[in-house]
Amino acid sequence: MHLGEELLTLGLLFIISYVFGRLGKLIGLPAIPIYMLVGLIASPYFHLFPLSFESADVELIAVFGLIFLLFSLGLEFDQDEFYGNAGKLLISGGTRIAINMAAGFALGMWIGWGTREALIIAGMTAASSSAIITKLFIELRRLANRETPIILGIMVLEDVFIAIYLAIVAVVIGGEADVWAVTVQLAISFTFLIVMFVVARYGGKVVSRLVRTKDDELFTILFFGLAVAFGGIGELLGVSDAIGAFLIGLVLGATRFRGRIEQLALPLRDVFGAFFFLNFGLALDPSTFGAVLIPVGLAVLMTLVINTAGGQLIAWQNKLTPAQGLNASAMLQNRGEFALILATLAVSAGLDDRLTPFAGLYVLSMAIIGPILAVNSEKIGARIFRSRKTVAKSEHDRMAEENIALVEAAMAGNQLPASDDDLFDDVDGDRAQNDPIVEQAMQQSDAEKPGRQRDPEY
């Protein structure tokens, strides 16, 4: 078996990804659209570069990428944040998801590709990209911002939504017509979800004992095998391999080895994840973009409008400022891996082929527009809401400056502006003239006191 040409081509793809990634960093772009673009230009449908690489050649590695993306998502899932603020998160995040889903489903029905296809489009427009948002938080250094915990909480809720939605969609798009069979399949899927959530919530200590080992090599092999195996279990139970990996990541994230697993799994996620996005780009045919330009344009416009308004709703619900609401909306504009996962499931289930270019172009557009908006959201917010802040700040600054001037004048011994207290000066003067003892005391108090001397004994 001679793989020299394939290895050379694959190496060139990663080098091109590195070069484009460095260029993308200059304008604030994350890695996901870069990988997709590299896959697109390397596809058999695109002839800009002399590369020819089939999607099937990296399909298995791309599946590993999908598994580790969701595995890492489950590993980083903050259960305490979710259960501790469930009420507030359900209101803020639930309202946002419901509005985006309703608008996306209406758009899907208007496009006219079918009801199941409309359900896929609704899911694509409903959830943000956790990978892109997390990278933006780190790169823009906004982890300490007041709106950040709210955004992270909404991301947690969206992770739960993704798990449940994929479980439902996997059954619905499977083409099962028997109502009883669908009910049984959904019951199995939800039972699997509930059992894994319960184990993650209450079985962390037991799981820690089972996976304990000091050898990093054996430990890596163990959690890699668990991620892939539970991906297969999820696929067999009808909740998709992605959700199976998410759930085992959730369980391992509840153990005391969470930090160690994250450290070892991060390089695997980045490399295999790059294969996943690269593979999706390889499957895109630019000649099919023309048929989805109008639907994608409407979806992008709808997402921008709804999420911008939704940011102000989130600010109102959580007592944030309008500028902080704008920051939240800019972060939550991003779409990424979930839309691509849904498109992959839809194609494997034999749904409309136009869902693939729709998802690819939609994610590319939002993965470029979203980070640009996030990078500039603070500047935009400062300009839009500056007038309101300037009036309040100028009044506050004026009063502060007056107080400082009065204090400085008093310390310098200058005459202060006349006030009601000056009325008592004449009374003190009369007392001084009539009483020599009072006059002597006033002179002593006005005399400069000698500096305090330190006792040599100390």
Secondary structure, DSSP 8 states (H G I E B T S, - for coil): ---HHHHHHHHHHHHHHHHHHHHHHHTT--HHHHHHHHHHHTSTT--SSS----GGGGHHHHHHHHHHHHHHHHHT--HHHHHHTHHHHHHHHHHHHHHHHHHHHHHHHHHTS-HHHHHHHHHHHH---HHHHHHHHHHHT-TTSTTHHHHHHHHHHHHHHHHHHHHHHHHHTTT---HHHHHHHHHHHHHHHHHHHHHHHH-HHHHHHHS--S-HHHHHHHHHHHHHHHHHHHHHHTSHHHHHHHHHHHHHHTSTTHHHHHHHHHHHHHHHHHHHHHHHHHH--GGGGGGGHHHHHHHHHHHHHHHHHHHHHHHHHTT--HHHHHHHHHHTT---HHHHHHHHHHHHTT--TTHHHHHHHHHHHHHHHHHHHHHHHHHHHHHHSHHHHHHHHHHHHHHHHHHHHHHHHHHHT------GGGGGHHHHHHHHHH-HHHHHHHHHHHS--------TT-
